[in-house]
Amino acid sequence: KGSPTSLSVFGSGKMNGRSFVFVLDRSHSMGEKGLGVLDRAADQLQQAVNKLEKDHRFQIVAYHHKTEVVQKRSLLAATDLNKKKVKDFVNNLAAFGGTEHEAGLISALSFKPDVISC
Protein backbone atom coordinates (compact mmCIF):
# COMPACT_ATOMS: atom_id res chain seq x y z
CA LYS A 1 0.00 0.00 0.00
CA GLY A 2 1.10 3.55 -0.58
CA SER A 3 4.27 4.88 -2.10
CA PRO A 4 7.64 3.43 -1.14
CA THR A 5 9.89 5.49 1.09
CA SER A 6 13.65 5.62 1.71
CA LEU A 7 15.20 5.09 5.12
CA SER A 8 18.71 4.87 6.49
CA VAL A 9 19.55 3.40 9.89
CA PHE A 10 22.65 2.03 11.64
CA GLY A 11 24.91 3.68 9.04
CA SER A 12 23.29 1.85 6.12
CA GLY A 13 22.71 3.25 2.69
CA LYS A 14 19.21 4.16 1.58
CA MET A 15 16.69 1.34 1.82
CA ASN A 16 13.52 1.62 -0.26
CA GLY A 17 10.24 -0.07 0.52
CA ARG A 18 6.81 -0.03 2.10
CA SER A 19 7.49 -2.54 4.88
CA PHE A 20 10.57 -2.69 7.08
CA VAL A 21 11.91 -5.07 9.71
CA PHE A 22 14.76 -3.83 11.87
CA VAL A 23 16.86 -6.61 13.43
CA LEU A 24 18.66 -5.78 16.65
CA ASP A 25 21.21 -7.96 18.45
CA ARG A 26 20.54 -7.73 22.18
CA SER A 27 23.07 -10.31 23.32
CA HIS A 28 25.41 -9.65 26.25
CA SER A 29 28.13 -8.03 24.13
CA MET A 30 25.71 -5.32 22.90
CA GLY A 31 25.05 -3.92 26.38
CA GLU A 32 26.65 -1.25 28.52
CA LYS A 33 29.77 -3.20 29.31
CA GLY A 34 30.18 -4.28 25.70
CA LEU A 35 29.52 -2.15 22.65
CA GLY A 36 26.66 -0.07 24.15
CA VAL A 37 24.58 -0.57 21.00
CA LEU A 38 21.19 -0.73 22.67
CA ASP A 39 21.56 2.79 24.05
CA ARG A 40 22.24 4.22 20.60
CA ALA A 41 19.75 2.00 18.76
CA ALA A 42 16.65 3.42 20.45
CA ASP A 43 17.17 6.91 18.99
CA GLN A 44 18.14 5.70 15.52
CA LEU A 45 15.19 3.34 15.25
CA GLN A 46 12.79 6.00 16.50
CA GLN A 47 14.05 8.47 13.89
CA ALA A 48 13.69 5.91 11.09
CA VAL A 49 10.20 4.80 12.11
CA ASN A 50 9.04 8.42 12.50
CA LYS A 51 9.71 8.93 8.76
CA LEU A 52 7.18 6.24 7.84
CA GLU A 53 3.68 7.14 6.68
CA LYS A 54 0.53 5.51 8.09
CA ASP A 55 0.25 3.12 5.13
CA HIS A 56 3.78 1.76 5.70
CA ARG A 57 4.46 -1.22 7.95
CA PHE A 58 7.32 -2.05 10.32
CA GLN A 59 8.52 -4.40 13.04
CA ILE A 60 11.59 -4.68 15.25
CA VAL A 61 13.09 -8.09 16.01
CA ALA A 62 15.40 -8.04 19.03
CA TYR A 63 17.32 -11.27 19.55
CA HIS A 64 19.88 -13.12 21.62
CA HIS A 65 19.15 -16.83 22.15
CA LYS A 66 15.46 -16.07 21.43
CA THR A 67 13.55 -13.32 19.67
CA GLU A 68 11.21 -10.59 20.86
CA VAL A 69 9.14 -8.10 18.84
CA VAL A 70 7.48 -4.76 19.56
CA GLN A 71 3.96 -6.15 19.61
CA LYS A 72 2.36 -9.28 18.16
CA ARG A 73 4.07 -11.29 15.48
CA SER A 74 3.00 -9.27 12.47
CA LEU A 75 4.01 -6.10 10.69
CA LEU A 76 2.64 -3.03 12.47
CA ALA A 77 0.99 -0.09 10.73
CA ALA A 78 3.15 3.02 11.12
CA THR A 79 0.51 4.84 13.16
CA ASP A 80 1.48 7.42 15.76
CA LEU A 81 0.54 4.95 18.51
CA ASN A 82 2.78 2.18 17.11
CA LYS A 83 5.64 4.60 16.48
CA LYS A 84 5.53 5.67 20.15
CA LYS A 85 6.15 2.07 21.22
CA VAL A 86 9.57 1.87 19.55
CA LYS A 87 11.77 3.78 21.97
CA ASP A 88 10.19 2.18 25.05
CA PHE A 89 10.57 -1.27 23.50
CA VAL A 90 14.29 -0.79 22.84
CA ASN A 91 14.95 1.00 26.14
CA ASN A 92 13.34 -1.90 28.03
CA LEU A 93 15.56 -4.53 26.40
CA ALA A 94 18.25 -6.06 28.56
CA ALA A 95 21.47 -7.13 26.87
CA PHE A 96 22.20 -10.70 27.92
CA GLY A 97 22.53 -14.20 26.57
CA GLY A 98 24.34 -15.65 23.60
CA THR A 99 24.23 -14.41 20.05
CA GLU A 100 22.11 -16.46 17.67
CA HIS A 101 21.97 -14.41 14.46
CA GLU A 102 20.05 -17.11 12.65
CA ALA A 103 17.07 -16.80 15.02
CA GLY A 104 16.86 -13.04 14.41
CA LEU A 105 17.11 -13.36 10.64
CA ILE A 106 14.60 -16.22 10.39
CA SER A 107 12.14 -14.21 12.48
CA ALA A 108 12.65 -11.13 10.27
CA LEU A 109 12.14 -13.15 7.09
CA SER A 110 8.87 -14.56 8.43
CA PHE A 111 7.30 -11.09 8.18
CA LYS A 112 8.05 -10.98 4.42
CA PRO A 113 9.01 -7.30 4.43
CA ASP A 114 10.37 -5.30 1.52
CA VAL A 115 13.46 -4.46 3.58
CA ILE A 116 15.35 -6.09 6.44
CA SER A 117 17.88 -3.89 8.22
CA CYS A 118 20.43 -5.49 10.56
N, CA, C and O atoms as CSV, one atom per row, in Angstrom:
chain,resi,resn,atom,element,x,y,z
A,1,LYS,N,N,0.836,-1.187,0.000
A,1,LYS,CA,C,0.000,0.000,0.000
A,1,LYS,C,C,0.871,1.237,0.000
A,1,LYS,O,O,1.967,1.229,0.562
A,2,GLY,N,N,0.408,2.270,-0.608
A,2,GLY,CA,C,1.097,3.553,-0.583
A,2,GLY,C,C,2.382,3.562,-1.388
A,2,GLY,O,O,2.781,2.558,-1.978
A,3,SER,N,N,3.009,4.710,-1.394
A,3,SER,CA,C,4.271,4.884,-2.103
A,3,SER,C,C,5.427,4.391,-1.250
A,3,SER,O,O,5.395,4.506,-0.024
A,4,PRO,N,N,6.459,3.836,-1.904
A,4,PRO,CA,C,7.640,3.432,-1.142
A,4,PRO,C,C,8.339,4.652,-0.553
A,4,PRO,O,O,8.173,5.772,-1.037
A,5,THR,N,N,9.110,4.424,0.479
A,5,THR,CA,C,9.893,5.486,1.089
A,5,THR,C,C,11.333,5.016,1.236
A,5,THR,O,O,11.617,3.825,1.108
A,6,SER,N,N,12.233,5.939,1.502
A,6,SER,CA,C,13.649,5.622,1.713
A,6,SER,C,C,14.027,5.900,3.151
A,6,SER,O,O,13.710,6.956,3.698
A,7,LEU,N,N,14.708,4.944,3.759
A,7,LEU,CA,C,15.200,5.094,5.123
A,7,LEU,C,C,16.668,4.729,5.184
A,7,LEU,O,O,17.182,4.000,4.336
A,8,SER,N,N,17.332,5.249,6.201
A,8,SER,CA,C,18.708,4.868,6.494
A,8,SER,C,C,18.821,4.735,8.003
A,8,SER,O,O,18.397,5.621,8.744
A,9,VAL,N,N,19.396,3.621,8.458
A,9,VAL,CA,C,19.554,3.395,9.893
A,9,VAL,C,C,20.818,2.584,10.128
A,9,VAL,O,O,21.226,1.806,9.266
A,10,PHE,N,N,21.433,2.756,11.273
A,10,PHE,CA,C,22.650,2.031,11.643
A,10,PHE,C,C,23.769,2.227,10.616
A,10,PHE,O,O,24.563,1.313,10.395
A,11,GLY,N,N,23.844,3.392,9.991
A,11,GLY,CA,C,24.910,3.676,9.041
A,11,GLY,C,C,24.732,3.029,7.677
A,11,GLY,O,O,25.661,3.007,6.870
A,12,SER,N,N,23.542,2.505,7.418
A,12,SER,CA,C,23.293,1.848,6.123
A,12,SER,C,C,23.075,2.883,5.030
A,12,SER,O,O,22.879,4.068,5.302
A,13,GLY,N,N,23.113,2.418,3.807
A,13,GLY,CA,C,22.712,3.250,2.689
A,13,GLY,C,C,21.200,3.343,2.686
A,13,GLY,O,O,20.537,2.815,3.579
A,14,LYS,N,N,20.658,4.010,1.687
A,14,LYS,CA,C,19.206,4.161,1.579
A,14,LYS,C,C,18.551,2.818,1.289
A,14,LYS,O,O,19.004,2.054,0.436
A,15,MET,N,N,17.475,2.549,2.021
A,15,MET,CA,C,16.685,1.340,1.825
A,15,MET,C,C,15.301,1.780,1.370
A,15,MET,O,O,14.685,2.632,2.010
A,16,ASN,N,N,14.809,1.220,0.289
A,16,ASN,CA,C,13.521,1.623,-0.259
A,16,ASN,C,C,12.488,0.525,-0.079
A,16,ASN,O,O,12.759,-0.646,-0.344
A,17,GLY,N,N,11.304,0.910,0.374
A,17,GLY,CA,C,10.243,-0.072,0.522
A,17,GLY,C,C,9.010,0.509,1.178
A,17,GLY,O,O,8.926,1.704,1.462
A,18,ARG,N,N,8.052,-0.380,1.410
A,18,ARG,CA,C,6.811,-0.031,2.100
A,18,ARG,C,C,6.718,-0.729,3.460
A,18,ARG,O,O,5.966,-0.309,4.339
A,19,SER,N,N,7.494,-1.796,3.612
A,19,SER,CA,C,7.494,-2.542,4.876
A,19,SER,C,C,8.941,-2.831,5.281
A,19,SER,O,O,9.771,-3.230,4.464
A,20,PHE,N,N,9.212,-2.617,6.565
A,20,PHE,CA,C,10.574,-2.689,7.079
A,20,PHE,C,C,10.622,-3.518,8.356
A,20,PHE,O,O,9.762,-3.385,9.226
A,21,VAL,N,N,11.631,-4.370,8.460
A,21,VAL,CA,C,11.907,-5.071,9.713
A,21,VAL,C,C,13.332,-4.719,10.108
A,21,VAL,O,O,14.275,-4.904,9.339
A,22,PHE,N,N,13.464,-4.209,11.321
A,22,PHE,CA,C,14.757,-3.834,11.874
A,22,PHE,C,C,15.180,-4.934,12.838
A,22,PHE,O,O,14.444,-5.267,13.767
A,23,VAL,N,N,16.363,-5.497,12.622
A,23,VAL,CA,C,16.859,-6.606,13.427
A,23,VAL,C,C,17.948,-6.082,14.357
A,23,VAL,O,O,18.905,-5.446,13.916
A,24,LEU,N,N,17.788,-6.356,15.641
A,24,LEU,CA,C,18.657,-5.778,16.653
A,24,LEU,C,C,19.217,-6.868,17.565
A,24,LEU,O,O,18.464,-7.561,18.249
A,25,ASP,N,N,20.531,-7.014,17.570
A,25,ASP,CA,C,21.213,-7.964,18.445
A,25,ASP,C,C,21.195,-7.412,19.870
A,25,ASP,O,O,21.716,-6.328,20.131
A,26,ARG,N,N,20.593,-8.164,20.781
A,26,ARG,CA,C,20.540,-7.735,22.177
A,26,ARG,C,C,21.296,-8.694,23.088
A,26,ARG,O,O,20.994,-8.807,24.276
A,27,SER,N,N,22.277,-9.381,22.521
A,27,SER,CA,C,23.071,-10.310,23.317
A,27,SER,C,C,23.961,-9.532,24.294
A,27,SER,O,O,24.052,-8.307,24.224
A,28,HIS,N,N,24.603,-10.249,25.190
A,28,HIS,CA,C,25.407,-9.655,26.252
A,28,HIS,C,C,26.414,-8.624,25.738
A,28,HIS,O,O,26.584,-7.569,26.350
A,29,SER,N,N,27.074,-8.913,24.635
A,29,SER,CA,C,28.129,-8.026,24.128
A,29,SER,C,C,27.598,-6.686,23.611
A,29,SER,O,O,28.380,-5.761,23.391
A,30,MET,N,N,26.288,-6.569,23.416
A,30,MET,CA,C,25.714,-5.323,22.898
A,30,MET,C,C,25.341,-4.344,24.004
A,30,MET,O,O,24.945,-3.215,23.716
A,31,GLY,N,N,25.458,-4.755,25.254
A,31,GLY,CA,C,25.046,-3.917,26.381
A,31,GLY,C,C,26.091,-2.915,26.815
A,31,GLY,O,O,27.108,-2.712,26.151
A,32,GLU,N,N,25.814,-2.299,27.940
A,32,GLU,CA,C,26.645,-1.247,28.515
A,32,GLU,C,C,28.111,-1.610,28.640
A,32,GLU,O,O,28.980,-0.799,28.321
A,33,LYS,N,N,28.391,-2.796,29.089
A,33,LYS,CA,C,29.774,-3.201,29.311
A,33,LYS,C,C,30.430,-3.736,28.038
A,33,LYS,O,O,31.619,-4.056,28.029
A,34,GLY,N,N,29.655,-3.829,26.983
A,34,GLY,CA,C,30.183,-4.277,25.695
A,34,GLY,C,C,30.251,-3.099,24.747
A,34,GLY,O,O,30.976,-2.134,24.986
A,35,LEU,N,N,29.491,-3.186,23.669
A,35,LEU,CA,C,29.515,-2.147,22.646
A,35,LEU,C,C,28.556,-0.990,22.922
A,35,LEU,O,O,28.682,0.059,22.290
A,36,GLY,N,N,27.608,-1.144,23.837
A,36,GLY,CA,C,26.660,-0.075,24.146
A,36,GLY,C,C,25.684,0.213,23.022
A,36,GLY,O,O,25.165,1.325,22.925
A,37,VAL,N,N,25.427,-0.765,22.175
A,37,VAL,CA,C,24.584,-0.573,20.996
A,37,VAL,C,C,23.133,-0.266,21.345
A,37,VAL,O,O,22.504,0.570,20.697
A,38,LEU,N,N,22.607,-0.922,22.346
A,38,LEU,CA,C,21.193,-0.728,22.668
A,38,LEU,C,C,20.876,0.718,23.013
A,38,LEU,O,O,19.811,1.222,22.657
A,39,ASP,N,N,21.783,1.386,23.697
A,39,ASP,CA,C,21.562,2.790,24.051
A,39,ASP,C,C,21.434,3.668,22.807
A,39,ASP,O,O,20.592,4.564,22.753
A,40,ARG,N,N,22.257,3.409,21.833
A,40,ARG,CA,C,22.237,4.217,20.599
A,40,ARG,C,C,21.128,3.785,19.645
A,40,ARG,O,O,20.631,4.599,18.868
A,41,ALA,N,N,20.742,2.529,19.696
A,41,ALA,CA,C,19.752,2.000,18.757
A,41,ALA,C,C,18.378,2.615,18.953
A,41,ALA,O,O,17.668,2.842,17.974
A,42,ALA,N,N,17.985,2.889,20.179
A,42,ALA,CA,C,16.648,3.424,20.450
A,42,ALA,C,C,16.400,4.710,19.663
A,42,ALA,O,O,15.358,4.850,19.024
A,43,ASP,N,N,17.337,5.638,19.703
A,43,ASP,CA,C,17.166,6.907,18.988
A,43,ASP,C,C,17.158,6.721,17.479
A,43,ASP,O,O,16.327,7.307,16.785
A,44,GLN,N,N,18.078,5.910,16.967
A,44,GLN,CA,C,18.141,5.705,15.522
A,44,GLN,C,C,16.887,5.025,14.982
A,44,GLN,O,O,16.364,5.411,13.936
A,45,LEU,N,N,16.416,4.022,15.694
A,45,LEU,CA,C,15.194,3.340,15.252
A,45,LEU,C,C,13.995,4.269,15.323
A,45,LEU,O,O,13.152,4.260,14.426
A,46,GLN,N,N,13.908,5.068,16.373
A,46,GLN,CA,C,12.787,6.000,16.496
A,46,GLN,C,C,12.796,6.999,15.345
A,46,GLN,O,O,11.744,7.296,14.778
A,47,GLN,N,N,13.956,7.516,14.996
A,47,GLN,CA,C,14.054,8.466,13.885
A,47,GLN,C,C,13.614,7.830,12.569
A,47,GLN,O,O,12.892,8.444,11.784
A,48,ALA,N,N,14.053,6.601,12.336
A,48,ALA,CA,C,13.688,5.912,11.091
A,48,ALA,C,C,12.192,5.654,11.027
A,48,ALA,O,O,11.557,5.933,10.010
A,49,VAL,N,N,11.629,5.130,12.091
A,49,VAL,CA,C,10.198,4.804,12.111
A,49,VAL,C,C,9.351,6.066,11.999
A,49,VAL,O,O,8.284,6.036,11.387
A,50,ASN,N,N,9.804,7.163,12.573
A,50,ASN,CA,C,9.044,8.421,12.495
A,50,ASN,C,C,8.910,8.925,11.072
A,50,ASN,O,O,8.006,9.712,10.789
A,51,LYS,N,N,9.774,8.501,10.171
A,51,LYS,CA,C,9.705,8.925,8.764
A,51,LYS,C,C,8.671,8.136,7.964
A,51,LYS,O,O,8.346,8.503,6.835
A,52,LEU,N,N,8.161,7.064,8.540
A,52,LEU,CA,C,7.179,6.239,7.835
A,52,LEU,C,C,5.804,6.898,7.848
A,52,LEU,O,O,5.435,7.591,8.795
A,53,GLU,N,N,5.062,6.664,6.779
A,53,GLU,CA,C,3.681,7.142,6.678
A,53,GLU,C,C,2.748,6.073,7.220
A,53,GLU,O,O,3.156,4.924,7.393
A,54,LYS,N,N,1.501,6.436,7.490
A,54,LYS,CA,C,0.532,5.509,8.087
A,54,LYS,C,C,0.291,4.249,7.271
A,54,LYS,O,O,-0.075,3.215,7.830
A,55,ASP,N,N,0.489,4.317,5.957
A,55,ASP,CA,C,0.251,3.124,5.129
A,55,ASP,C,C,1.483,2.219,5.020
A,55,ASP,O,O,1.423,1.169,4.380
A,56,HIS,N,N,2.594,2.615,5.638
A,56,HIS,CA,C,3.777,1.762,5.696
A,56,HIS,C,C,3.660,0.819,6.890
A,56,HIS,O,O,2.856,1.041,7.795
A,57,ARG,N,N,4.471,-0.233,6.879
A,57,ARG,CA,C,4.465,-1.225,7.953
A,57,ARG,C,C,5.894,-1.418,8.476
A,57,ARG,O,O,6.866,-1.218,7.748
A,58,PHE,N,N,6.002,-1.811,9.751
A,58,PHE,CA,C,7.318,-2.053,10.324
A,58,PHE,C,C,7.224,-3.062,11.464
A,58,PHE,O,O,6.141,-3.373,11.959
A,59,GLN,N,N,8.390,-3.561,11.864
A,59,GLN,CA,C,8.522,-4.401,13.040
A,59,GLN,C,C,9.982,-4.340,13.470
A,59,GLN,O,O,10.866,-4.082,12.653
A,60,ILE,N,N,10.227,-4.575,14.738
A,60,ILE,CA,C,11.589,-4.681,15.253
A,60,ILE,C,C,11.729,-6.065,15.864
A,60,ILE,O,O,10.916,-6.483,16.688
A,61,VAL,N,N,12.778,-6.772,15.444
A,61,VAL,CA,C,13.093,-8.087,16.010
A,61,VAL,C,C,14.369,-7.926,16.825
A,61,VAL,O,O,15.443,-7.686,16.274
A,62,ALA,N,N,14.242,-8.059,18.137
A,62,ALA,CA,C,15.404,-8.044,19.025
A,62,ALA,C,C,15.715,-9.498,19.355
A,62,ALA,O,O,14.805,-10.280,19.633
A,63,TYR,N,N,16.983,-9.863,19.328
A,63,TYR,CA,C,17.323,-11.267,19.547
A,63,TYR,C,C,18.593,-11.434,20.373
A,63,TYR,O,O,19.459,-10.559,20.406
A,64,HIS,N,N,18.677,-12.551,21.019
A,64,HIS,CA,C,19.876,-13.120,21.623
A,64,HIS,C,C,19.715,-14.613,21.386
A,64,HIS,O,O,19.873,-15.053,20.247
A,65,HIS,N,N,19.410,-15.412,22.392
A,65,HIS,CA,C,19.146,-16.827,22.154
A,65,HIS,C,C,17.672,-17.072,21.825
A,65,HIS,O,O,17.283,-18.198,21.517
A,66,LYS,N,N,16.849,-16.014,21.890
A,66,LYS,CA,C,15.459,-16.070,21.434
A,66,LYS,C,C,15.093,-14.686,20.899
A,66,LYS,O,O,15.849,-13.729,21.062
A,67,THR,N,N,13.938,-14.591,20.265
A,67,THR,CA,C,13.548,-13.317,19.667
A,67,THR,C,C,12.386,-12.683,20.415
A,67,THR,O,O,11.610,-13.358,21.092
A,68,GLU,N,N,12.290,-11.372,20.272
A,68,GLU,CA,C,11.207,-10.591,20.859
A,68,GLU,C,C,10.861,-9.494,19.863
A,68,GLU,O,O,11.746,-8.971,19.186
A,69,VAL,N,N,9.580,-9.141,19.767
A,69,VAL,CA,C,9.139,-8.099,18.840
A,69,VAL,C,C,8.374,-7.016,19.594
A,69,VAL,O,O,7.994,-7.201,20.750
A,70,VAL,N,N,8.156,-5.889,18.929
A,70,VAL,CA,C,7.483,-4.757,19.558
A,70,VAL,C,C,6.114,-5.158,20.090
A,70,VAL,O,O,5.804,-4.937,21.261
A,71,GLN,N,N,5.314,-5.740,19.237
A,71,GLN,CA,C,3.961,-6.148,19.607
A,71,GLN,C,C,3.480,-7.144,18.579
A,71,GLN,O,O,3.683,-6.927,17.384
A,72,LYS,N,N,2.876,-8.185,18.978
A,72,LYS,CA,C,2.364,-9.278,18.159
A,72,LYS,C,C,3.288,-9.628,17.000
A,72,LYS,O,O,4.085,-8.800,16.559
A,73,ARG,N,N,3.181,-10.801,16.534
A,73,ARG,CA,C,4.069,-11.294,15.482
A,73,ARG,C,C,3.514,-10.988,14.101
A,73,ARG,O,O,3.188,-11.892,13.330
A,74,SER,N,N,3.413,-9.709,13.805
A,74,SER,CA,C,3.002,-9.272,12.473
A,74,SER,C,C,3.587,-7.883,12.235
A,74,SER,O,O,4.046,-7.223,13.168
A,75,LEU,N,N,3.566,-7.455,10.993
A,75,LEU,CA,C,4.008,-6.098,10.693
A,75,LEU,C,C,2.997,-5.125,11.298
A,75,LEU,O,O,1.792,-5.372,11.265
A,76,LEU,N,N,3.488,-4.035,11.842
A,76,LEU,CA,C,2.638,-3.025,12.468
A,76,LEU,C,C,2.445,-1.849,11.527
A,76,LEU,O,O,3.383,-1.432,10.848
A,77,ALA,N,N,1.230,-1.313,11.487
A,77,ALA,CA,C,0.991,-0.086,10.727
A,77,ALA,C,C,1.786,1.035,11.382
A,77,ALA,O,O,1.906,1.075,12.607
A,78,ALA,N,N,2.320,1.927,10.597
A,78,ALA,CA,C,3.146,3.021,11.117
A,78,ALA,C,C,2.267,4.161,11.631
A,78,ALA,O,O,2.417,5.310,11.215
A,79,THR,N,N,1.361,3.833,12.531
A,79,THR,CA,C,0.509,4.842,13.161
A,79,THR,C,C,1.304,5.552,14.252
A,79,THR,O,O,2.346,5.064,14.691
A,80,ASP,N,N,0.808,6.696,14.679
A,80,ASP,CA,C,1.482,7.417,15.762
A,80,ASP,C,C,1.585,6.551,17.014
A,80,ASP,O,O,2.613,6.562,17.691
A,81,LEU,N,N,0.535,5.807,17.326
A,81,LEU,CA,C,0.542,4.948,18.511
A,81,LEU,C,C,1.632,3.878,18.429
A,81,LEU,O,O,2.361,3.656,19.395
A,82,ASN,N,N,1.741,3.213,17.270
A,82,ASN,CA,C,2.776,2.179,17.111
A,82,ASN,C,C,4.173,2.775,17.080
A,82,ASN,O,O,5.113,2.159,17.582
A,83,LYS,N,N,4.328,3.946,16.509
A,83,LYS,CA,C,5.636,4.604,16.484
A,83,LYS,C,C,6.109,4.939,17.896
A,83,LYS,O,O,7.302,4.857,18.188
A,84,LYS,N,N,5.180,5.314,18.770
A,84,LYS,CA,C,5.533,5.673,20.149
A,84,LYS,C,C,6.051,4.475,20.935
A,84,LYS,O,O,6.742,4.654,21.937
A,85,LYS,N,N,5.739,3.282,20.511
A,85,LYS,CA,C,6.154,2.075,21.225
A,85,LYS,C,C,7.628,1.723,20.996
A,85,LYS,O,O,8.206,0.957,21.768
A,86,VAL,N,N,8.229,2.265,19.961
A,86,VAL,CA,C,9.572,1.866,19.553
A,86,VAL,C,C,10.624,2.171,20.618
A,86,VAL,O,O,11.349,1.273,21.046
A,87,LYS,N,N,10.709,3.396,21.036
A,87,LYS,CA,C,11.771,3.780,21.971
A,87,LYS,C,C,11.618,3.037,23.294
A,87,LYS,O,O,12.611,2.568,23.849
A,88,ASP,N,N,10.406,2.921,23.807
A,88,ASP,CA,C,10.188,2.178,25.051
A,88,ASP,C,C,10.577,0.716,24.887
A,88,ASP,O,O,11.190,0.131,25.780
A,89,PHE,N,N,10.225,0.126,23.752
A,89,PHE,CA,C,10.574,-1.269,23.495
A,89,PHE,C,C,12.083,-1.465,23.583
A,89,PHE,O,O,12.556,-2.351,24.295
A,90,VAL,N,N,12.837,-0.644,22.862
A,90,VAL,CA,C,14.294,-0.790,22.841
A,90,VAL,C,C,14.893,-0.446,24.205
A,90,VAL,O,O,15.793,-1.140,24.677
A,91,ASN,N,N,14.406,0.607,24.833
A,91,ASN,CA,C,14.948,1.003,26.136
A,91,ASN,C,C,14.685,-0.041,27.218
A,91,ASN,O,O,15.413,-0.094,28.209
A,92,ASN,N,N,13.664,-0.865,27.045
A,92,ASN,CA,C,13.344,-1.902,28.033
A,92,ASN,C,C,14.026,-3.235,27.750
A,92,ASN,O,O,13.821,-4.200,28.486
A,93,LEU,N,N,14.830,-3.300,26.699
A,93,LEU,CA,C,15.557,-4.533,26.400
A,93,LEU,C,C,16.784,-4.631,27.295
A,93,LEU,O,O,17.489,-3.645,27.513
A,94,ALA,N,N,17.026,-5.807,27.800
A,94,ALA,CA,C,18.253,-6.061,28.556
A,94,ALA,C,C,19.210,-6.828,27.650
A,94,ALA,O,O,18.807,-7.750,26.942
A,95,ALA,N,N,20.453,-6.445,27.680
A,95,ALA,CA,C,21.473,-7.128,26.872
A,95,ALA,C,C,22.026,-8.299,27.668
A,95,ALA,O,O,22.758,-8.105,28.639
A,96,PHE,N,N,21.681,-9.504,27.261
A,96,PHE,CA,C,22.202,-10.703,27.920
A,96,PHE,C,C,22.043,-11.882,26.986
A,96,PHE,O,O,21.368,-11.792,25.960
A,97,GLY,N,N,22.659,-12.973,27.343
A,97,GLY,CA,C,22.525,-14.196,26.566
A,97,GLY,C,C,23.517,-14.274,25.424
A,97,GLY,O,O,24.292,-13.351,25.172
A,98,GLY,N,N,23.466,-15.402,24.748
A,98,GLY,CA,C,24.341,-15.649,23.605
A,98,GLY,C,C,23.788,-15.034,22.339
A,98,GLY,O,O,22.637,-14.599,22.288
A,99,THR,N,N,24.617,-15.005,21.332
A,99,THR,CA,C,24.233,-14.411,20.053
A,99,THR,C,C,23.836,-15.500,19.070
A,99,THR,O,O,24.668,-16.319,18.679
A,100,GLU,N,N,22.582,-15.515,18.673
A,100,GLU,CA,C,22.112,-16.463,17.668
A,100,GLU,C,C,21.516,-15.673,16.511
A,100,GLU,O,O,20.305,-15.465,16.438
A,101,HIS,N,N,22.393,-15.236,15.606
A,101,HIS,CA,C,21.975,-14.405,14.465
A,101,HIS,C,C,20.891,-15.079,13.644
A,101,HIS,O,O,19.967,-14.421,13.165
A,102,GLU,N,N,21.001,-16.389,13.482
A,102,GLU,CA,C,20.046,-17.111,12.647
A,102,GLU,C,C,18.613,-16.932,13.149
A,102,GLU,O,O,17.696,-16.765,12.345
A,103,ALA,N,N,18.413,-16.964,14.453
A,103,ALA,CA,C,17.068,-16.799,15.016
A,103,ALA,C,C,16.490,-15.431,14.653
A,103,ALA,O,O,15.320,-15.326,14.284
A,104,GLY,N,N,17.310,-14.387,14.759
A,104,GLY,CA,C,16.861,-13.039,14.411
A,104,GLY,C,C,16.517,-12.908,12.944
A,104,GLY,O,O,15.506,-12.302,12.590
A,105,LEU,N,N,17.354,-13.476,12.083
A,105,LEU,CA,C,17.107,-13.365,10.644
A,105,LEU,C,C,15.904,-14.199,10.195
A,105,LEU,O,O,15.123,-13.757,9.353
A,106,ILE,N,N,15.757,-15.391,10.749
A,106,ILE,CA,C,14.595,-16.216,10.390
A,106,ILE,C,C,13.308,-15.523,10.821
A,106,ILE,O,O,12.323,-15.519,10.083
A,107,SER,N,N,13.319,-14.941,12.010
A,107,SER,CA,C,12.144,-14.212,12.478
A,107,SER,C,C,11.833,-13.041,11.552
A,107,SER,O,O,10.676,-12.832,11.185
A,108,ALA,N,N,12.856,-12.274,11.170
A,108,ALA,CA,C,12.654,-11.134,10.265
A,108,ALA,C,C,12.085,-11.575,8.919
A,108,ALA,O,O,11.175,-10.940,8.385
A,109,LEU,N,N,12.619,-12.656,8.378
A,109,LEU,CA,C,12.143,-13.154,7.087
A,109,LEU,C,C,10.686,-13.601,7.152
A,109,LEU,O,O,9.970,-13.516,6.154
A,110,SER,N,N,10.245,-14.072,8.302
A,110,SER,CA,C,8.870,-14.558,8.434
A,110,SER,C,C,7.835,-13.453,8.223
A,110,SER,O,O,6.683,-13.743,7.900
A,111,PHE,N,N,8.229,-12.202,8.401
A,111,PHE,CA,C,7.305,-11.090,8.184
A,111,PHE,C,C,7.150,-10.726,6.712
A,111,PHE,O,O,6.234,-9.990,6.345
A,112,LYS,N,N,8.052,-11.243,5.861
A,112,LYS,CA,C,8.048,-10.984,4.420
A,112,LYS,C,C,8.038,-9.487,4.091
A,112,LYS,O,O,7.211,-9.022,3.306
A,113,PRO,N,N,8.970,-8.734,4.703
A,113,PRO,CA,C,9.014,-7.295,4.435
A,113,PRO,C,C,9.724,-6.993,3.116
A,113,PRO,O,O,10.369,-7.860,2.526
A,114,ASP,N,N,9.593,-5.764,2.677
A,114,ASP,CA,C,10.369,-5.303,1.519
A,114,ASP,C,C,11.839,-5.162,1.894
A,114,ASP,O,O,12.721,-5.430,1.077
A,115,VAL,N,N,12.105,-4.740,3.136
A,115,VAL,CA,C,13.462,-4.455,3.580
A,115,VAL,C,C,13.703,-5.049,4.963
A,115,VAL,O,O,12.860,-4.953,5.854
A,116,ILE,N,N,14.873,-5.664,5.123
A,116,ILE,CA,C,15.347,-6.091,6.441
A,116,ILE,C,C,16.639,-5.337,6.707
A,116,ILE,O,O,17.574,-5.386,5.908
A,117,SER,N,N,16.685,-4.642,7.833
A,117,SER,CA,C,17.881,-3.886,8.218
A,117,SER,C,C,18.459,-4.492,9.479
A,117,SER,O,O,17.777,-4.622,10.495
A,118,CYS,N,N,19.752,-4.869,9.397
A,118,CYS,CA,C,20.430,-5.486,10.555
A,118,CYS,C,C,21.481,-4.552,11.110
A,118,CYS,O,O,22.157,-4.890,12.082
